[in-house]
Amino acid sequence: MNRFKLKLAKSDELVEDFFATSLWMYNAIEDDDDVEFNRLFAHMRLVRAELKSRPGDHRHLLVPLLTHENPQLRLNAIKSTLAIAPVEARSALEELASSTYVPYDFEARSTIGNLDSGFWVPD
C-alpha cells in the first residue's frame, strides 16, 4: 500500500497491513534478506505513522497484537504502542526479553536498556 492508499485506508485495513508486513519481516529475517527487511520496515513505519495521525491515535488498535505468537509482530506492536499503552507494552517487552526467540530476545533487552537509560523515548 503506497502513502496515498494508506491515507484512504480504514484503520482496520491498516492493522491488517501492519500484521501482514510484520509477518513478511519475520520471513525476511529467516531468509537473511536485509534488503527486503529494510523495505518492509520502512513500510511498517508508514502504517504506524498513519495510525498515529488519526484523530484519537488509532495505534490502540495494535494493543491486541502484544500477545501474538509471532515474535516480529509482537516486537513491532510493542514498539508501536509503548507511548500509548506503556504498562501493557512494557510487560510484553519484558516477556519477549526473557524468551528464547533469537534475535528478538536481544532486541527486546536492548529496547529495555534504551528506555531505562532515556536514550529512546517512545512517541
PyMOL commands that set and color helices and strands:
alter all, ss='L'
color gray80, all
select helices_A, chain A and resi 3-8+11-30+34-53+58-67+71-81+86-97+104-117
alter helices_A, ss='H'
color red, helices_A
deselect
rebuild
show_as cartoon
